[in-house]
Amino acid sequence: MTIRAHGLTKRYGGTSGKTVVDDLTFHVEPGTVTGFLGPNGAGKSTTMRMLLGLDAPTSGRATIGGRAYAAHPAPLTEVGALLEAKAVHPGRSAFHHLTALALTHGIPRSRVEAVLDLTGLTEVAGKRVKGFSLGMGQRLGIAAALLGDPATVILDEPVNGLDPEGVLWIRTLLKSLAGQGRTILVSSHLMSEMALTADRLIVIGRGRLLADTTVDELVRTSGAAYVKVVTPDAARLRALLPRDADVTDEAADTLHVRGPEAPDIGRLAAAHAIALHELTPCTASLEQAFMNLTQDAVEYQATTSTGTTATALTGASA
Protein backbone atom coordinates (compact mmCIF):
# COMPACT_ATOMS: atom_id res chain seq x y z
CA MET A 1 0.00 0.00 0.00
CA THR A 2 1.38 3.37 -1.01
CA ILE A 3 1.60 6.15 1.58
CA ARG A 4 0.68 9.53 0.09
CA ALA A 5 0.89 13.00 1.57
CA HIS A 6 -0.56 15.73 -0.60
CA GLY A 7 -0.19 19.36 0.41
CA LEU A 8 -0.06 18.45 4.10
CA THR A 9 -0.02 21.54 6.28
CA LYS A 10 -0.26 21.79 10.06
CA ARG A 11 -0.53 25.17 11.72
CA TYR A 12 -1.02 25.85 15.41
CA GLY A 13 -2.60 29.09 16.64
CA GLY A 14 -4.60 30.09 13.58
CA THR A 15 -3.35 31.96 10.52
CA SER A 16 -0.86 33.96 12.59
CA GLY A 17 0.40 30.92 14.49
CA LYS A 18 3.30 28.57 13.90
CA THR A 19 3.37 26.40 10.79
CA VAL A 20 4.95 23.06 11.70
CA VAL A 21 4.33 21.26 8.39
CA ASP A 22 4.09 23.38 5.27
CA ASP A 23 2.49 22.12 2.02
CA LEU A 24 4.28 18.77 2.22
CA THR A 25 3.82 16.33 -0.67
CA PHE A 26 5.50 12.94 -1.05
CA HIS A 27 4.73 9.26 -1.53
CA VAL A 28 6.23 6.06 -0.16
CA GLU A 29 6.08 2.98 -2.37
CA PRO A 30 5.88 -0.70 -1.35
CA GLY A 31 9.01 -2.83 -1.43
CA THR A 32 11.39 -0.18 -0.13
CA VAL A 33 12.65 1.10 3.20
CA THR A 34 12.10 4.86 3.08
CA GLY A 35 13.96 6.96 5.61
CA PHE A 36 12.21 10.07 6.92
CA LEU A 37 14.85 12.59 7.97
CA GLY A 38 15.06 16.15 9.21
CA PRO A 39 16.65 18.27 11.93
CA ASN A 40 15.03 18.50 15.36
CA GLY A 41 11.77 20.41 15.02
CA ALA A 42 11.49 19.74 11.28
CA GLY A 43 7.97 18.33 11.59
CA LYS A 44 8.66 14.61 11.16
CA SER A 45 6.62 13.36 14.11
CA THR A 46 3.77 15.75 13.35
CA THR A 47 3.69 14.45 9.78
CA MET A 48 3.59 10.86 11.01
CA ARG A 49 0.76 11.72 13.37
CA MET A 50 -1.22 13.19 10.48
CA LEU A 51 -0.57 10.07 8.39
CA LEU A 52 -2.10 8.03 11.22
CA GLY A 53 -5.04 10.37 11.87
CA LEU A 54 -3.81 11.40 15.32
CA ASP A 55 -3.51 15.03 14.25
CA ALA A 56 -5.88 16.67 11.79
CA PRO A 57 -4.11 18.63 9.05
CA THR A 58 -4.91 22.30 8.68
CA SER A 59 -5.03 21.57 4.95
CA GLY A 60 -4.01 18.79 2.62
CA ARG A 61 -4.63 15.06 2.76
CA ALA A 62 -2.83 11.92 3.90
CA THR A 63 -3.76 8.46 2.66
CA ILE A 64 -2.45 4.92 3.06
CA GLY A 65 -3.56 2.54 0.36
CA GLY A 66 -5.84 5.20 -1.10
CA ARG A 67 -7.81 5.97 2.06
CA ALA A 68 -7.35 7.79 5.36
CA TYR A 69 -6.04 5.64 8.19
CA ALA A 70 -9.32 5.91 10.13
CA ALA A 71 -11.24 4.65 7.09
CA HIS A 72 -9.49 1.27 7.12
CA PRO A 73 -11.91 -1.36 8.48
CA ALA A 74 -9.16 -3.17 10.44
CA PRO A 75 -6.29 -0.71 10.82
CA LEU A 76 -3.91 -2.95 12.81
CA THR A 77 -3.97 -5.56 10.07
CA GLU A 78 -3.19 -2.99 7.38
CA VAL A 79 -0.99 -0.35 9.03
CA GLY A 80 1.37 -0.97 11.94
CA ALA A 81 2.89 2.02 13.71
CA LEU A 82 5.27 2.94 16.52
CA LEU A 83 5.24 6.59 17.52
CA GLU A 84 5.70 6.37 21.30
CA ALA A 85 7.01 3.16 22.84
CA LYS A 86 6.00 4.26 26.36
CA ALA A 87 2.31 4.41 25.47
CA VAL A 88 1.65 1.22 27.46
CA HIS A 89 -0.05 0.69 30.82
CA PRO A 90 2.92 0.08 33.15
CA GLY A 91 1.04 -2.49 35.21
CA ARG A 92 0.38 -4.79 32.28
CA SER A 93 2.72 -7.51 31.12
CA ALA A 94 3.99 -7.51 27.55
CA PHE A 95 1.79 -10.53 26.82
CA HIS A 96 -1.37 -8.93 28.20
CA HIS A 97 -0.68 -5.63 26.43
CA LEU A 98 -0.39 -7.37 23.07
CA THR A 99 -3.33 -9.63 23.82
CA ALA A 100 -5.57 -6.65 24.55
CA LEU A 101 -4.60 -5.12 21.22
CA ALA A 102 -5.15 -8.42 19.43
CA LEU A 103 -8.67 -8.81 20.83
CA THR A 104 -9.75 -5.51 19.23
CA HIS A 105 -9.14 -7.03 15.78
CA GLY A 106 -9.77 -10.72 16.32
CA ILE A 107 -6.06 -11.50 16.04
CA PRO A 108 -5.31 -14.99 17.44
CA ARG A 109 -3.09 -15.70 20.46
CA SER A 110 -0.67 -17.50 18.19
CA ARG A 111 0.16 -14.19 16.52
CA VAL A 112 0.84 -12.58 19.91
CA GLU A 113 3.28 -15.37 20.68
CA ALA A 114 4.84 -15.01 17.22
CA VAL A 115 5.64 -11.29 17.58
CA LEU A 116 6.95 -11.80 21.12
CA ASP A 117 9.35 -14.35 19.68
CA LEU A 118 10.19 -12.16 16.69
CA THR A 119 11.14 -9.24 18.93
CA GLY A 120 13.04 -11.33 21.49
CA LEU A 121 10.56 -10.76 24.31
CA THR A 122 9.31 -14.31 24.93
CA GLU A 123 11.32 -14.77 28.14
CA VAL A 124 10.01 -11.51 29.64
CA ALA A 125 6.47 -11.72 28.25
CA GLY A 126 4.98 -12.18 31.74
CA LYS A 127 6.83 -9.25 33.32
CA ARG A 128 5.19 -5.89 33.94
CA VAL A 129 6.14 -3.23 31.43
CA LYS A 130 7.10 -0.76 34.17
CA GLY A 131 10.23 -2.83 34.76
CA PHE A 132 11.30 -2.79 31.12
CA SER A 133 14.45 -1.02 29.97
CA LEU A 134 14.22 1.54 27.17
CA GLY A 135 15.37 -1.06 24.66
CA MET A 136 12.82 -3.62 25.84
CA GLY A 137 10.11 -0.98 25.58
CA GLN A 138 11.16 -0.29 22.00
CA ARG A 139 10.95 -3.98 21.17
CA LEU A 140 7.46 -4.15 22.65
CA GLY A 141 6.39 -1.15 20.58
CA ILE A 142 7.70 -2.83 17.44
CA ALA A 143 5.91 -6.04 18.41
CA ALA A 144 2.65 -4.07 18.67
CA ALA A 145 3.26 -2.47 15.27
CA LEU A 146 3.74 -5.90 13.67
CA LEU A 147 0.92 -7.61 15.55
CA GLY A 148 -1.59 -7.47 12.70
CA ASP A 149 0.97 -8.57 10.07
CA PRO A 150 0.38 -5.24 8.27
CA ALA A 151 1.31 -4.36 4.70
CA THR A 152 2.46 -0.90 5.82
CA VAL A 153 4.78 -0.16 8.76
CA ILE A 154 5.49 3.34 10.12
CA LEU A 155 8.15 3.64 12.84
CA ASP A 156 9.37 6.80 14.58
CA GLU A 157 12.95 6.42 15.89
CA PRO A 158 12.75 2.62 16.32
CA VAL A 159 16.41 2.13 17.31
CA ASN A 160 16.21 4.42 20.36
CA GLY A 161 17.57 2.54 23.37
CA LEU A 162 18.60 -0.55 21.41
CA ASP A 163 22.04 -2.09 21.92
CA PRO A 164 24.22 -2.92 18.87
CA GLU A 165 22.61 -6.35 18.52
CA GLY A 166 19.19 -4.72 18.61
CA VAL A 167 20.16 -2.12 16.01
CA LEU A 168 21.38 -4.88 13.68
CA TRP A 169 18.16 -6.80 14.34
CA ILE A 170 15.86 -3.90 13.43
CA ARG A 171 17.94 -3.14 10.33
CA THR A 172 17.63 -6.73 9.16
CA LEU A 173 13.93 -6.83 10.03
CA LEU A 174 13.10 -3.68 8.06
CA LYS A 175 14.95 -4.92 4.99
CA SER A 176 13.19 -8.26 5.28
CA LEU A 177 9.76 -6.63 5.52
CA ALA A 178 10.48 -4.44 2.48
CA GLY A 179 11.70 -7.53 0.63
CA GLN A 180 8.25 -9.04 1.21
CA GLY A 181 6.71 -6.09 -0.66
CA ARG A 182 5.60 -4.11 2.39
CA THR A 183 5.72 -0.33 2.63
CA ILE A 184 8.20 0.86 5.27
CA LEU A 185 8.54 4.45 6.50
CA VAL A 186 11.04 4.95 9.30
CA SER A 187 12.41 8.11 10.91
CA SER A 188 15.80 8.27 12.57
CA HIS A 189 18.42 10.76 13.66
CA LEU A 190 21.20 8.17 13.16
CA MET A 191 22.57 8.97 9.72
CA SER A 192 25.00 6.06 9.70
CA GLU A 193 22.12 3.65 10.32
CA MET A 194 19.95 5.20 7.64
CA ALA A 195 22.83 4.86 5.17
CA LEU A 196 22.81 1.10 5.82
CA THR A 197 19.05 0.59 6.02
CA ALA A 198 17.17 2.96 3.72
CA ASP A 199 16.64 2.64 -0.03
CA ARG A 200 15.05 6.07 -0.42
CA LEU A 201 15.02 9.22 1.69
CA ILE A 202 12.48 11.93 2.32
CA VAL A 203 14.20 14.90 3.96
CA ILE A 204 12.28 17.83 5.42
CA GLY A 205 13.31 21.04 7.12
CA ARG A 206 11.05 23.58 8.83
CA GLY A 207 8.11 21.51 7.63
CA ARG A 208 9.02 21.73 3.94
CA LEU A 209 10.28 19.04 1.58
CA LEU A 210 14.02 19.35 0.95
CA ALA A 211 14.69 16.09 -0.88
CA ASP A 212 12.88 12.97 -2.10
CA THR A 213 15.58 10.75 -3.54
CA THR A 214 17.80 7.71 -3.08
CA VAL A 215 20.61 7.60 -0.53
CA ASP A 216 23.25 7.37 -3.27
CA GLU A 217 21.82 10.30 -5.22
CA LEU A 218 21.63 12.53 -2.15
CA VAL A 219 25.24 11.80 -1.27
CA ARG A 220 26.40 12.23 -4.87
CA THR A 221 24.74 15.62 -5.33
CA SER A 222 25.39 17.00 -1.86
CA GLY A 223 28.65 18.77 -2.67
CA ALA A 224 30.24 17.11 0.34
CA ALA A 225 32.51 14.83 -1.73
CA TYR A 226 36.06 16.04 -2.26
CA VAL A 227 39.48 15.02 -3.57
CA LYS A 228 42.32 14.69 -1.08
CA VAL A 229 45.59 15.93 -2.55
CA VAL A 230 48.95 15.52 -0.81
CA THR A 231 51.83 17.40 -2.41
CA PRO A 232 54.95 19.28 -1.24
CA ASP A 233 53.86 22.10 -3.60
CA ALA A 234 50.40 22.59 -2.13
CA ALA A 235 50.48 26.38 -2.34
CA ARG A 236 51.49 26.37 -6.00
CA LEU A 237 48.90 23.77 -6.95
CA ARG A 238 46.23 25.70 -5.10
CA ALA A 239 47.03 28.83 -7.12
CA LEU A 240 46.66 26.86 -10.37
CA LEU A 241 43.26 25.34 -9.57
CA PRO A 242 40.15 26.86 -11.20
CA ARG A 243 38.66 29.90 -9.51
CA ASP A 244 35.42 28.07 -8.76
CA ALA A 245 37.20 25.21 -6.95
CA ASP A 246 36.47 25.00 -3.22
CA VAL A 247 39.81 24.31 -1.55
CA THR A 248 40.55 23.82 2.15
CA ASP A 249 43.82 23.03 3.88
CA GLU A 250 43.96 19.92 6.04
CA ALA A 251 47.73 20.35 6.60
CA ALA A 252 50.63 22.26 5.04
CA ASP A 253 50.99 19.60 2.33
CA THR A 254 47.34 18.45 2.10
CA LEU A 255 44.42 20.01 0.25
CA HIS A 256 40.75 19.04 0.16
CA VAL A 257 39.43 20.07 -3.26
CA ARG A 258 35.73 20.23 -4.17
CA GLY A 259 34.74 20.82 -7.77
CA PRO A 260 37.46 19.46 -10.05
CA GLU A 261 37.62 15.69 -10.38
CA ALA A 262 40.73 13.72 -9.45
CA PRO A 263 41.85 13.10 -13.08
CA ASP A 264 41.63 16.84 -13.82
CA ILE A 265 43.75 17.67 -10.78
CA GLY A 266 46.27 14.98 -11.76
CA ARG A 267 46.60 16.33 -15.29
CA LEU A 268 46.99 19.88 -13.99
CA ALA A 269 49.74 18.83 -11.59
CA ALA A 270 51.55 16.85 -14.31
CA ALA A 271 51.43 19.79 -16.73
CA HIS A 272 53.23 21.95 -14.16
CA ALA A 273 55.64 19.26 -12.89
CA ILE A 274 54.07 19.19 -9.43
CA ALA A 275 54.75 15.98 -7.56
CA LEU A 276 51.71 14.30 -6.03
CA HIS A 277 52.09 11.98 -3.05
CA GLU A 278 48.38 11.23 -2.87
CA LEU A 279 45.33 11.88 -5.06
CA THR A 280 42.25 10.28 -3.50
CA PRO A 281 38.58 10.88 -4.31
CA CYS A 282 36.70 10.88 -0.97
CA THR A 283 33.01 10.00 -1.00
CA ALA A 284 30.78 12.03 1.27
CA SER A 285 28.96 10.35 4.13
CA LEU A 286 25.19 10.57 4.43
CA GLU A 287 25.71 12.64 7.57
CA GLN A 288 27.77 15.20 5.62
CA ALA A 289 25.20 15.27 2.84
CA PHE A 290 22.37 15.69 5.36
CA MET A 291 24.17 18.53 7.14
CA ASN A 292 24.81 20.34 3.86
CA LEU A 293 21.20 19.97 2.78
CA THR A 294 19.63 21.06 6.07
CA GLN A 295 22.07 23.73 7.23
CA ASP A 296 19.58 26.52 6.54
CA ALA A 297 16.64 24.62 8.06
CA VAL A 298 17.98 23.99 11.55
CA GLU A 299 15.77 25.28 14.36
CA TYR A 300 17.95 24.38 17.33
CA GLN A 301 21.70 25.05 17.29
CA ALA A 302 24.43 24.90 19.90
CA THR A 303 27.75 26.70 20.02
CA THR A 304 30.92 24.68 20.52
CA SER A 305 33.76 25.68 22.83
CA THR A 306 35.61 27.08 19.81
CA GLY A 307 32.75 29.42 19.01
CA THR A 308 31.57 27.57 15.90
CA THR A 309 27.99 26.43 15.50
CA ALA A 310 27.21 22.76 15.82
CA THR A 311 23.90 21.15 14.92
CA ALA A 312 22.67 18.28 17.08
CA LEU A 313 21.31 15.20 15.32
CA THR A 314 20.01 13.59 18.47
CA GLY A 315 16.76 13.83 20.37
CA ALA A 316 13.13 13.79 19.50
CA SER A 317 11.72 15.66 16.53
CA ALA A 318 8.54 17.61 16.39
C-alpha positions as CSV (number, residue, x, y, z in Angstrom):
1,M,0.0,0.0,0.0
2,T,1.4,3.4,-1.0
3,I,1.6,6.2,1.6
4,R,0.7,9.5,0.1
5,A,0.9,13.0,1.6
6,H,-0.6,15.7,-0.6
7,G,-0.2,19.4,0.4
8,L,-0.1,18.5,4.1
9,T,0.0,21.5,6.3
10,K,-0.3,21.8,10.1
11,R,-0.5,25.2,11.7
12,Y,-1.0,25.8,15.4
13,G,-2.6,29.1,16.6
14,G,-4.6,30.1,13.6
15,T,-3.3,32.0,10.5
16,S,-0.9,34.0,12.6
17,G,0.4,30.9,14.5
18,K,3.3,28.6,13.9
19,T,3.4,26.4,10.8
20,V,4.9,23.1,11.7
21,V,4.3,21.3,8.4
22,D,4.1,23.4,5.3
23,D,2.5,22.1,2.0
24,L,4.3,18.8,2.2
25,T,3.8,16.3,-0.7
26,F,5.5,12.9,-1.0
27,H,4.7,9.3,-1.5
28,V,6.2,6.1,-0.2
29,E,6.1,3.0,-2.4
30,P,5.9,-0.7,-1.3
31,G,9.0,-2.8,-1.4
32,T,11.4,-0.2,-0.1
33,V,12.6,1.1,3.2
34,T,12.1,4.9,3.1
35,G,14.0,7.0,5.6
36,F,12.2,10.1,6.9
37,L,14.8,12.6,8.0
38,G,15.1,16.1,9.2
39,P,16.7,18.3,11.9
40,N,15.0,18.5,15.4
41,G,11.8,20.4,15.0
42,A,11.5,19.7,11.3
43,G,8.0,18.3,11.6
44,K,8.7,14.6,11.2
45,S,6.6,13.4,14.1
46,T,3.8,15.7,13.3
47,T,3.7,14.5,9.8
48,M,3.6,10.9,11.0
49,R,0.8,11.7,13.4
50,M,-1.2,13.2,10.5
51,L,-0.6,10.1,8.4
52,L,-2.1,8.0,11.2
53,G,-5.0,10.4,11.9
54,L,-3.8,11.4,15.3
55,D,-3.5,15.0,14.2
56,A,-5.9,16.7,11.8
57,P,-4.1,18.6,9.1
58,T,-4.9,22.3,8.7
59,S,-5.0,21.6,5.0
60,G,-4.0,18.8,2.6
61,R,-4.6,15.1,2.8
62,A,-2.8,11.9,3.9
63,T,-3.8,8.5,2.7
64,I,-2.5,4.9,3.1
65,G,-3.6,2.5,0.4
66,G,-5.8,5.2,-1.1
67,R,-7.8,6.0,2.1
68,A,-7.4,7.8,5.4
69,Y,-6.0,5.6,8.2
70,A,-9.3,5.9,10.1
71,A,-11.2,4.6,7.1
72,H,-9.5,1.3,7.1
73,P,-11.9,-1.4,8.5
74,A,-9.2,-3.2,10.4
75,P,-6.3,-0.7,10.8
76,L,-3.9,-3.0,12.8
77,T,-4.0,-5.6,10.1
78,E,-3.2,-3.0,7.4
79,V,-1.0,-0.3,9.0
80,G,1.4,-1.0,11.9
81,A,2.9,2.0,13.7
82,L,5.3,2.9,16.5
83,L,5.2,6.6,17.5
84,E,5.7,6.4,21.3
85,A,7.0,3.2,22.8
86,K,6.0,4.3,26.4
87,A,2.3,4.4,25.5
88,V,1.6,1.2,27.5
89,H,0.0,0.7,30.8
90,P,2.9,0.1,33.2
91,G,1.0,-2.5,35.2
92,R,0.4,-4.8,32.3
93,S,2.7,-7.5,31.1
94,A,4.0,-7.5,27.5
95,F,1.8,-10.5,26.8
96,H,-1.4,-8.9,28.2
97,H,-0.7,-5.6,26.4
98,L,-0.4,-7.4,23.1
99,T,-3.3,-9.6,23.8
100,A,-5.6,-6.7,24.6
101,L,-4.6,-5.1,21.2
102,A,-5.2,-8.4,19.4
103,L,-8.7,-8.8,20.8
104,T,-9.7,-5.5,19.2
105,H,-9.1,-7.0,15.8
106,G,-9.8,-10.7,16.3
107,I,-6.1,-11.5,16.0
108,P,-5.3,-15.0,17.4
109,R,-3.1,-15.7,20.5
110,S,-0.7,-17.5,18.2
111,R,0.2,-14.2,16.5
112,V,0.8,-12.6,19.9
113,E,3.3,-15.4,20.7
114,A,4.8,-15.0,17.2
115,V,5.6,-11.3,17.6
116,L,6.9,-11.8,21.1
117,D,9.4,-14.3,19.7
118,L,10.2,-12.2,16.7
119,T,11.1,-9.2,18.9
120,G,13.0,-11.3,21.5
121,L,10.6,-10.8,24.3
122,T,9.3,-14.3,24.9
123,E,11.3,-14.8,28.1
124,V,10.0,-11.5,29.6
125,A,6.5,-11.7,28.3
126,G,5.0,-12.2,31.7
127,K,6.8,-9.2,33.3
128,R,5.2,-5.9,33.9
129,V,6.1,-3.2,31.4
130,K,7.1,-0.8,34.2
131,G,10.2,-2.8,34.8
132,F,11.3,-2.8,31.1
133,S,14.4,-1.0,30.0
134,L,14.2,1.5,27.2
135,G,15.4,-1.1,24.7
136,M,12.8,-3.6,25.8
137,G,10.1,-1.0,25.6
138,Q,11.2,-0.3,22.0
139,R,10.9,-4.0,21.2
140,L,7.5,-4.1,22.7
141,G,6.4,-1.1,20.6
142,I,7.7,-2.8,17.4
143,A,5.9,-6.0,18.4
144,A,2.7,-4.1,18.7
145,A,3.3,-2.5,15.3
146,L,3.7,-5.9,13.7
147,L,0.9,-7.6,15.6
148,G,-1.6,-7.5,12.7
149,D,1.0,-8.6,10.1
150,P,0.4,-5.2,8.3
151,A,1.3,-4.4,4.7
152,T,2.5,-0.9,5.8
153,V,4.8,-0.2,8.8
154,I,5.5,3.3,10.1
155,L,8.1,3.6,12.8
156,D,9.4,6.8,14.6
157,E,13.0,6.4,15.9
158,P,12.7,2.6,16.3
159,V,16.4,2.1,17.3
160,N,16.2,4.4,20.4
161,G,17.6,2.5,23.4
162,L,18.6,-0.6,21.4
163,D,22.0,-2.1,21.9
164,P,24.2,-2.9,18.9
165,E,22.6,-6.3,18.5
166,G,19.2,-4.7,18.6
167,V,20.2,-2.1,16.0
168,L,21.4,-4.9,13.7
169,W,18.2,-6.8,14.3
170,I,15.9,-3.9,13.4
171,R,17.9,-3.1,10.3
172,T,17.6,-6.7,9.2
173,L,13.9,-6.8,10.0
174,L,13.1,-3.7,8.1
175,K,14.9,-4.9,5.0
176,S,13.2,-8.3,5.3
177,L,9.8,-6.6,5.5
178,A,10.5,-4.4,2.5
179,G,11.7,-7.5,0.6
180,Q,8.2,-9.0,1.2
181,G,6.7,-6.1,-0.7
182,R,5.6,-4.1,2.4
183,T,5.7,-0.3,2.6
184,I,8.2,0.9,5.3
185,L,8.5,4.5,6.5
186,V,11.0,5.0,9.3
187,S,12.4,8.1,10.9
188,S,15.8,8.3,12.6
189,H,18.4,10.8,13.7
190,L,21.2,8.2,13.2
191,M,22.6,9.0,9.7
192,S,25.0,6.1,9.7
193,E,22.1,3.7,10.3
194,M,20.0,5.2,7.6
195,A,22.8,4.9,5.2
196,L,22.8,1.1,5.8
197,T,19.0,0.6,6.0
198,A,17.2,3.0,3.7
199,D,16.6,2.6,0.0
200,R,15.1,6.1,-0.4
201,L,15.0,9.2,1.7
202,I,12.5,11.9,2.3
203,V,14.2,14.9,4.0
204,I,12.3,17.8,5.4
205,G,13.3,21.0,7.1
206,R,11.1,23.6,8.8
207,G,8.1,21.5,7.6
208,R,9.0,21.7,3.9
209,L,10.3,19.0,1.6
210,L,14.0,19.4,0.9
211,A,14.7,16.1,-0.9
212,D,12.9,13.0,-2.1
213,T,15.6,10.8,-3.5
214,T,17.8,7.7,-3.1
215,V,20.6,7.6,-0.5
216,D,23.2,7.4,-3.3
217,E,21.8,10.3,-5.2
218,L,21.6,12.5,-2.2
219,V,25.2,11.8,-1.3
220,R,26.4,12.2,-4.9
221,T,24.7,15.6,-5.3
222,S,25.4,17.0,-1.9
223,G,28.6,18.8,-2.7
224,A,30.2,17.1,0.3
225,A,32.5,14.8,-1.7
226,Y,36.1,16.0,-2.3
227,V,39.5,15.0,-3.6
228,K,42.3,14.7,-1.1
229,V,45.6,15.9,-2.6
230,V,48.9,15.5,-0.8
231,T,51.8,17.4,-2.4
232,P,54.9,19.3,-1.2
233,D,53.9,22.1,-3.6
234,A,50.4,22.6,-2.1
235,A,50.5,26.4,-2.3
236,R,51.5,26.4,-6.0
237,L,48.9,23.8,-7.0
238,R,46.2,25.7,-5.1
239,A,47.0,28.8,-7.1
240,L,46.7,26.9,-10.4
241,L,43.3,25.3,-9.6
242,P,40.1,26.9,-11.2
243,R,38.7,29.9,-9.5
244,D,35.4,28.1,-8.8
245,A,37.2,25.2,-6.9
246,D,36.5,25.0,-3.2
247,V,39.8,24.3,-1.6
248,T,40.5,23.8,2.1
249,D,43.8,23.0,3.9
250,E,44.0,19.9,6.0
251,A,47.7,20.3,6.6
252,A,50.6,22.3,5.0
253,D,51.0,19.6,2.3
254,T,47.3,18.5,2.1
255,L,44.4,20.0,0.3
256,H,40.8,19.0,0.2
257,V,39.4,20.1,-3.3
258,R,35.7,20.2,-4.2
259,G,34.7,20.8,-7.8
260,P,37.5,19.5,-10.0
261,E,37.6,15.7,-10.4
262,A,40.7,13.7,-9.4
263,P,41.9,13.1,-13.1
264,D,41.6,16.8,-13.8
265,I,43.8,17.7,-10.8
266,G,46.3,15.0,-11.8
267,R,46.6,16.3,-15.3
268,L,47.0,19.9,-14.0
269,A,49.7,18.8,-11.6
270,A,51.6,16.9,-14.3
271,A,51.4,19.8,-16.7
272,H,53.2,22.0,-14.2
273,A,55.6,19.3,-12.9
274,I,54.1,19.2,-9.4
275,A,54.7,16.0,-7.6
276,L,51.7,14.3,-6.0
277,H,52.1,12.0,-3.0
278,E,48.4,11.2,-2.9
279,L,45.3,11.9,-5.1
280,T,42.2,10.3,-3.5
281,P,38.6,10.9,-4.3
282,C,36.7,10.9,-1.0
283,T,33.0,10.0,-1.0
284,A,30.8,12.0,1.3
285,S,29.0,10.3,4.1
286,L,25.2,10.6,4.4
287,E,25.7,12.6,7.6
288,Q,27.8,15.2,5.6
289,A,25.2,15.3,2.8
290,F,22.4,15.7,5.4
291,M,24.2,18.5,7.1
292,N,24.8,20.3,3.9
293,L,21.2,20.0,2.8
294,T,19.6,21.1,6.1
295,Q,22.1,23.7,7.2
296,D,19.6,26.5,6.5
297,A,16.6,24.6,8.1
298,V,18.0,24.0,11.5
299,E,15.8,25.3,14.4
300,Y,17.9,24.4,17.3
301,Q,21.7,25.0,17.3
302,A,24.4,24.9,19.9
303,T,27.7,26.7,20.0
304,T,30.9,24.7,20.5
305,S,33.8,25.7,22.8
306,T,35.6,27.1,19.8
307,G,32.8,29.4,19.0
308,T,31.6,27.6,15.9
309,T,28.0,26.4,15.5
310,A,27.2,22.8,15.8
311,T,23.9,21.1,14.9
312,A,22.7,18.3,17.1
313,L,21.3,15.2,15.3
314,T,20.0,13.6,18.5
315,G,16.8,13.8,20.4
316,A,13.1,13.8,19.5
317,S,11.7,15.7,16.5
318,A,8.5,17.6,16.4
